[in-house]
Amino acid sequence: MAFSFSELAVPVVGAPMAGGPSTPALAAAVSDAGGLGFLAGGYRTPDQLADDITSARAQTAGPIGVNLFVPQPSDADLVLLDEYAELLAPLADHYGVDLGQPRFGDDDCWPEKLDVVADLRPTVVSFTFGTPQPEDLERLRDLRILTVVTVTSTYEAGIALAHGADALVVQGPDAGGHRGTFAPDVLPGSTPLHQLLAEIGHVHGEVPLVAAGGLSTAAAVRGVLDRGAVAAQVGTALLLADEAGTNPVHRAALTNPEFGATIVTCAFSGRYARSLENEFTRTLADLAPVGYPEINHLTGPIRAAAVADGDPHGTSLWAGTGFRDIRPGPVAEIIAALIGDS
């Protein structure tokens, strides 16, 4: 039989965080703490993903999840991309780099990544930015892999379940990093997580719902469990964990009083995501067009140079609204604090 969330000793899922924070050590540590650790397949090659799964499994006997980005057609406007490149040029000059090429293609190896998870059979495979085709979900289900789709609305939940998803991650508006909206050019909804859980639960009955978005305290975790979630998915809460791959600039900003608020913006990647406010967002958030992954490639050299320079004002600083409550330390201690008396 496929995995069930009821098997977890601790009802906590470590959110997949692409771009560095998610590591095999982090995933393994979450699973060792009684939860479900996740690896982020986004921005990884098939070979790298296979190595990550192998490495995580070598570090824990617990369940391991893998998250994949669902590829979508480009929604970028070439004229707006050119105009945005002009706005970014002074910033690129400041860091002494050339802008990246705004090419389409991010997870070009979608079939190969599906082959990797089919071959290595992690416990769970989740999907973000849409839902796979029914035949892809059926293929994994036949291998006894639990399939989960990230949704941000009741409408998206219906599509995911119609395609055959076994469970849903319900992502609320307080989530850090990229929103999991199916339509990349639509501003994410603002329905509170508790209400969204209730609406999806009412419409779709007994489907397992994992709650995500802004869950950085024991009270927040208990709140979603009391409202029917089978587990709480936490990402921001793990950014300062010893086992996380969060870069030093990002780590420092999360505890720096200078950064007191977050903003949802497409300025960094062309897709709506929540970051700490910095000079980049203050200058460009109102001017950036949608266009993922073209803008992600375009700004990539700037963001990398800013991190190399130790400058938090030139890079994305993904964080949920509860970032002020997070703590450093080993994952085991963070998870223990999150579950409290739950």
C-alpha positions as CSV (number, residue, x, y, z in Angstrom):
1,M,0.0,0.0,0.0
2,A,1.0,3.6,-0.6
3,F,2.1,5.8,2.3
4,S,-0.5,7.5,4.5
5,F,0.1,10.6,6.5
6,S,-1.4,8.8,9.5
7,E,1.9,6.9,9.7
8,L,3.8,9.9,10.7
9,A,4.9,10.1,14.3
10,V,4.8,13.9,14.0
11,P,2.3,15.6,11.7
12,V,4.9,17.9,10.1
13,V,6.1,18.0,6.5
14,G,9.3,19.8,5.6
15,A,8.4,22.0,2.7
16,P,10.5,21.6,-0.5
17,M,12.5,24.8,-1.0
18,A,14.2,24.9,-4.3
19,G,17.4,26.9,-5.0
20,G,19.5,25.8,-2.0
21,P,17.6,25.5,1.3
22,S,16.4,22.0,0.8
23,T,19.2,19.5,1.2
24,P,19.3,15.7,1.6
25,A,20.5,16.4,5.2
26,L,17.5,18.6,5.9
27,A,15.0,16.1,4.4
28,A,16.5,13.3,6.4
29,A,16.5,15.3,9.6
30,V,12.8,16.1,9.3
31,S,12.0,12.4,8.7
32,D,14.3,11.4,11.6
33,A,12.3,13.8,13.8
34,G,9.1,11.8,13.0
35,G,7.9,14.0,10.1
36,L,8.1,13.8,6.3
37,G,11.2,15.4,4.8
38,F,11.1,16.7,1.2
39,L,13.7,17.2,-1.5
40,A,13.2,20.0,-4.0
41,G,13.5,18.8,-7.6
42,G,13.2,22.3,-9.1
43,Y,16.4,23.7,-10.6
44,R,18.0,20.2,-10.3
45,T,19.1,18.0,-13.2
46,P,17.8,14.5,-13.3
47,D,21.2,13.2,-12.2
48,Q,21.4,15.7,-9.3
49,L,17.9,14.7,-8.2
50,A,18.8,11.0,-8.3
51,D,21.9,11.7,-6.2
52,D,19.8,13.8,-3.7
53,I,17.3,10.9,-3.2
54,T,20.1,8.4,-2.8
55,S,21.9,10.7,-0.3
56,A,18.7,11.4,1.8
57,R,17.9,7.7,1.9
58,A,21.4,6.9,3.2
59,Q,20.9,9.3,6.1
60,T,17.4,8.2,7.3
61,A,15.2,5.1,7.4
62,G,12.2,7.4,7.4
63,P,10.0,8.4,4.5
64,I,11.3,10.8,1.9
65,G,9.3,13.1,-0.4
66,V,10.3,14.7,-3.7
67,N,8.7,17.8,-5.2
68,L,8.7,18.6,-8.9
69,F,7.7,21.8,-10.8
70,V,5.0,21.1,-13.4
71,P,6.1,22.7,-16.7
72,Q,3.8,25.2,-18.3
73,P,3.7,27.2,-21.5
74,S,5.4,30.6,-21.5
75,D,3.3,33.6,-20.6
76,A,6.1,36.2,-21.1
77,D,5.6,39.3,-23.3
78,L,8.8,39.9,-25.2
79,V,8.3,43.7,-25.3
80,L,7.8,43.8,-21.5
81,L,10.8,41.5,-21.0
82,D,13.0,44.0,-23.0
83,E,11.6,46.9,-21.0
84,Y,12.3,45.1,-17.7
85,A,15.9,44.3,-18.9
86,E,16.4,48.0,-19.3
87,L,15.3,48.7,-15.8
88,L,17.6,45.9,-14.5
89,A,20.7,47.1,-16.5
90,P,21.9,49.6,-13.8
91,L,21.7,47.0,-11.1
92,A,23.7,44.5,-13.3
93,D,26.3,47.2,-13.8
94,H,26.4,47.8,-10.1
95,Y,27.3,44.2,-9.4
96,G,29.6,44.0,-12.4
97,V,27.6,41.2,-14.2
98,D,25.7,40.8,-17.5
99,L,22.0,40.1,-17.3
100,G,21.0,36.5,-17.9
101,Q,19.4,35.3,-21.1
102,P,15.6,35.4,-20.7
103,R,15.1,32.0,-22.2
104,F,12.1,29.8,-21.8
105,G,12.8,26.5,-20.2
106,D,13.4,25.7,-16.5
107,D,12.5,22.1,-16.0
108,D,13.2,21.0,-19.5
109,C,13.9,17.5,-18.2
110,W,10.3,16.8,-17.0
111,P,10.1,13.3,-18.5
112,E,13.5,12.4,-17.2
113,K,12.6,13.6,-13.7
114,L,9.5,11.5,-13.8
115,D,11.7,8.6,-14.7
116,V,14.0,9.3,-11.8
117,V,11.2,9.2,-9.2
118,A,9.6,6.2,-10.9
119,D,12.9,4.3,-10.7
120,L,14.0,5.4,-7.2
121,R,10.4,5.4,-5.8
122,P,10.5,8.0,-3.0
123,T,7.6,7.6,-0.5
124,V,5.8,10.7,-1.8
125,V,6.0,12.9,-4.9
126,S,4.4,16.3,-4.8
127,F,3.9,18.8,-7.6
128,T,3.9,22.6,-7.7
129,F,2.7,25.2,-10.4
130,G,0.0,22.9,-11.7
131,T,-1.1,19.3,-11.9
132,P,0.5,16.5,-14.0
133,Q,-1.6,14.7,-16.6
134,P,-3.7,11.8,-15.2
135,E,-1.4,9.2,-16.9
136,D,1.6,10.6,-15.0
137,L,-0.1,10.4,-11.7
138,E,-1.5,6.9,-12.4
139,R,2.0,5.7,-13.3
140,L,3.3,6.8,-9.9
141,R,0.3,5.5,-8.1
142,D,0.8,2.1,-9.7
143,L,4.3,2.1,-8.1
144,R,2.7,2.8,-4.7
145,I,4.0,6.3,-4.6
146,L,1.6,8.8,-2.9
147,T,0.9,11.7,-5.3
148,V,0.2,15.2,-3.9
149,V,-0.6,18.4,-5.7
150,T,-0.1,21.9,-4.3
151,V,-3.2,24.1,-4.6
152,T,-4.2,27.6,-3.7
153,S,-8.0,27.5,-4.3
154,T,-11.0,25.2,-4.4
155,Y,-11.0,25.5,-8.2
156,E,-7.4,24.2,-8.4
157,A,-8.2,21.5,-5.9
158,G,-10.9,20.2,-8.2
159,I,-8.6,20.1,-11.1
160,A,-5.9,18.2,-9.2
161,L,-8.3,15.6,-7.9
162,A,-10.0,15.2,-11.3
163,H,-6.5,14.3,-12.6
164,G,-6.1,11.7,-9.9
165,A,-4.0,13.3,-7.1
166,D,-4.1,11.3,-3.9
167,A,-3.8,14.3,-1.5
168,L,-3.4,18.0,-1.6
169,V,-1.1,20.6,-0.1
170,V,-3.3,23.6,0.6
171,Q,-1.1,26.7,0.4
172,G,-2.4,29.8,2.1
173,P,-1.5,33.4,1.3
174,D,1.1,33.8,4.1
175,A,3.5,31.3,2.5
176,G,7.0,32.2,1.7
177,G,8.7,31.7,-1.6
178,H,6.7,30.9,-4.8
179,R,3.0,30.6,-4.6
180,G,1.7,27.4,-6.1
181,T,-0.9,29.0,-8.3
182,F,-1.7,27.1,-11.5
183,A,-2.0,30.3,-13.5
184,P,1.3,32.2,-13.2
185,D,-0.1,35.5,-14.5
186,V,-2.9,35.7,-11.9
187,L,-2.2,37.5,-8.6
188,P,-2.6,34.8,-5.9
189,G,-5.7,34.8,-3.8
190,S,-5.9,36.2,-0.3
191,T,-8.3,33.7,1.3
192,P,-7.0,32.9,4.7
193,L,-5.5,29.4,5.2
194,H,-8.1,28.3,7.7
195,Q,-11.0,29.3,5.4
196,L,-9.3,27.7,2.4
197,L,-9.0,24.4,4.4
198,A,-12.6,24.5,5.3
199,E,-13.8,25.3,1.8
200,I,-11.8,22.5,0.2
201,G,-12.7,20.1,2.9
202,H,-16.3,20.8,2.5
203,V,-16.3,20.4,-1.3
204,H,-14.0,17.5,-1.6
205,G,-14.8,15.4,1.5
206,E,-12.2,12.9,2.8
207,V,-9.2,13.8,0.7
208,P,-6.1,14.3,2.9
209,L,-5.2,18.0,3.2
210,V,-1.7,19.2,4.2
211,A,-1.8,22.8,5.3
212,A,0.9,25.2,4.3
213,G,1.7,28.9,4.6
214,G,2.8,31.0,7.5
215,L,3.1,28.1,10.0
216,S,6.0,29.1,12.2
217,T,4.7,28.5,15.7
218,A,3.2,25.6,17.7
219,A,-0.1,27.5,17.9
220,A,-0.2,27.9,14.1
221,V,0.5,24.2,13.6
222,R,-2.1,23.2,16.2
223,G,-4.6,25.6,14.5
224,V,-4.5,23.8,11.1
225,L,-4.5,20.3,12.7
226,D,-7.6,21.2,14.7
227,R,-9.2,22.3,11.4
228,G,-8.8,18.9,9.8
229,A,-5.4,19.0,8.2
230,V,-3.5,15.7,8.3
231,A,-0.2,17.6,8.6
232,A,1.4,21.0,8.7
233,Q,3.9,21.8,6.0
234,V,6.6,24.2,7.1
235,G,9.3,25.9,5.1
236,T,10.3,29.3,6.5
237,A,10.4,27.6,10.0
238,L,13.3,25.5,8.7
239,L,15.3,28.2,6.9
240,L,17.7,28.7,9.9
241,A,18.1,25.0,10.6
242,D,21.6,23.7,10.9
243,E,20.9,21.1,8.1
244,A,19.4,23.7,5.7
245,G,21.3,25.0,2.7
246,T,20.1,28.5,3.2
247,N,22.9,30.9,2.1
248,P,24.5,33.2,4.6
249,V,23.0,36.4,3.2
250,H,19.5,34.9,3.5
251,R,20.2,33.6,7.0
252,A,21.4,36.9,8.2
253,A,18.5,38.9,6.7
254,L,15.9,36.7,8.5
255,T,17.2,37.8,11.9
256,N,18.1,41.4,10.9
257,P,15.7,44.0,12.3
258,E,16.2,46.0,9.1
259,F,14.0,43.5,7.3
260,G,10.6,43.9,9.0
261,A,8.1,43.0,6.3
262,T,7.4,40.7,3.4
263,I,6.0,41.4,0.0
264,V,4.5,39.2,-2.8
265,T,6.2,40.1,-6.0
266,C,7.2,38.7,-9.4
267,A,10.3,41.0,-9.6
268,F,12.8,38.2,-9.0
269,S,11.5,35.3,-11.0
270,G,8.5,36.4,-13.1
271,R,6.2,34.4,-10.8
272,Y,4.5,35.6,-7.7
273,A,6.5,34.8,-4.6
274,R,6.8,36.2,-1.0
275,S,10.2,37.7,-0.1
276,L,11.5,40.0,2.6
277,E,11.3,43.6,1.4
278,N,14.6,45.0,0.2
279,E,15.9,47.6,-2.2
280,F,15.3,45.3,-5.1
281,T,11.6,45.0,-4.3
282,R,11.2,48.6,-3.4
283,T,12.6,49.6,-6.7
284,L,11.1,47.0,-9.0
285,A,8.1,45.3,-7.5
286,D,5.6,47.7,-9.1
287,L,7.4,47.6,-12.4
288,A,8.1,43.9,-13.0
289,P,6.0,41.9,-15.5
290,V,5.1,38.3,-15.1
291,G,7.2,35.9,-17.2
292,Y,8.5,32.7,-15.6
293,P,11.1,31.3,-16.0
294,E,12.4,34.0,-18.4
295,I,12.7,36.7,-15.7
296,N,14.2,34.1,-13.3
297,H,17.0,33.6,-15.8
298,L,17.3,37.3,-16.5
299,T,17.8,38.3,-12.9
300,G,19.9,35.2,-12.0
301,P,23.4,36.8,-12.4
302,I,22.3,39.8,-10.3
303,R,21.0,37.6,-7.5
304,A,24.1,35.4,-7.5
305,A,26.4,38.4,-7.5
306,A,24.6,40.0,-4.6
307,V,24.9,36.8,-2.5
308,A,28.6,36.6,-3.4
309,D,29.0,40.2,-2.3
310,G,27.1,39.7,1.0
311,D,24.5,42.2,-0.1
312,P,20.9,41.3,0.9
313,H,19.4,44.1,-1.2
314,G,20.1,42.5,-4.6
315,T,18.7,39.1,-4.1
316,S,15.5,37.2,-3.3
317,L,15.0,36.6,0.4
318,W,12.1,34.1,0.4
319,A,10.1,34.1,3.7
320,G,6.6,33.6,5.0
321,T,4.8,36.1,7.1
322,G,5.8,34.3,10.3
323,F,9.5,34.7,9.7
324,R,10.0,36.6,13.0
325,D,9.1,33.5,15.0
326,I,11.6,31.2,13.5
327,R,14.7,29.9,15.3
328,P,18.1,28.5,14.5
329,G,19.3,25.1,15.6
330,P,19.0,21.4,14.7
331,V,15.9,20.3,12.9
332,A,15.0,18.0,15.7
333,E,14.7,20.9,18.1
334,I,12.8,23.1,15.7
335,I,10.3,20.3,15.0
336,A,9.9,19.7,18.7
337,A,9.1,23.3,19.3
338,L,6.6,23.4,16.4
339,I,4.5,20.5,17.7
340,G,4.4,21.7,21.3
341,D,1.6,19.9,23.0
342,S,0.1,18.7,19.7
